[in-house]
């Protein structure tokens, strides 16, 4: 099975910065906890770079939150928002 072309994959959206702020961590402190350079953490927070699965798990662990609270696929956000608008309910 081959991978889909990059332009056909959904971008990964994240809440790293918000979760980091909630925990009172600087970008550099979080980067040190997960073993990356602070600039890499900036790229991740801005969505300029998608983390590997290993790095995503390390970030979630360092922030003490489930992976799904920090990372999701952009199209999943749209689907969730559309469903909420249709039903008038929040999940």
C-alpha positions in Angstrom: 0.0 0.0 0.0 1.5 3.3 -1.0 1.2 6.6 0.9 -1.2 9.2 -0.4 0.5 12.2 -2.0 1.3 15.0 0.5 -1.4 17.3 -1.0 -4.1 14.7 -0.3 -3.3 14.2 3.4 -5.1 16.2 6.1 -2.9 18.7 7.9 -2.3 18.0 11.6 -3.6 20.7 13.9 -2.3 21.1 17.4 -2.8 22.8 20.7 0.7 22.5 22.0 1.1 26.1 22.9 -2.2 26.3 24.8 -1.4 23.1 26.7 2.2 24.3 27.4 0.9 27.6 28.7 -1.6 25.8 31.0 1.2 23.8 32.5 3.4 26.9 32.9 6.1 25.6 30.7 8.2 27.7 28.3 8.8 26.5 24.8 12.4 25.7 25.8 11.4 23.7 28.9 9.0 21.6 26.9 11.6 21.1 24.2 14.1 19.9 26.8 11.5 17.5 28.3 10.9 15.8 24.9 14.5 16.0 23.6 14.2 18.5 20.7 15.5 22.0 20.1 13.3 24.9 21.2 13.1 26.1 17.5 11.7 22.7 16.6 9.0 23.2 19.2 8.2 26.5 17.6 7.8 24.9 14.2 5.5 22.3 15.7 3.4 24.9 17.5 2.9 27.0 14.4 2.0 23.9 12.4 5.0 24.2 10.1 6.2 20.7 10.9 4.2 17.6 11.8 5.7 15.5 14.6 6.5 11.8 14.3 4.3 9.6 16.3 7.0 9.1 18.9 7.5 12.8 19.3 3.7 13.4 19.5 3.5 10.8 22.3 6.4 12.4 24.2 4.8 15.8 24.0 1.4 14.5 25.2 3.2 12.7 28.1 5.2 15.8 29.0 2.1 17.9 29.1 0.1 15.2 30.9 -2.8 15.1 28.5 -4.2 12.6 26.1 -2.7 12.7 22.6 -6.2 13.6 21.2 -6.3 16.8 23.3 -3.2 18.1 21.6 -3.2 16.7 18.0 -6.0 16.0 15.5 -6.4 16.0 11.7 -7.8 19.3 10.3 -10.6 17.5 8.5 -11.7 15.9 11.8 -12.1 19.3 13.3 -14.3 20.4 10.4 -16.4 17.3 10.6 -16.9 17.7 14.4 -17.8 21.4 13.9 -20.2 20.6 11.1 -21.9 17.8 13.2 -22.2 20.2 16.1 -23.9 22.8 13.9 -26.3 20.2 12.5 -27.4 18.7 15.8 -26.9 21.8 18.0 -25.0 19.7 20.5 -21.5 19.7 21.6 -19.5 16.5 22.0 
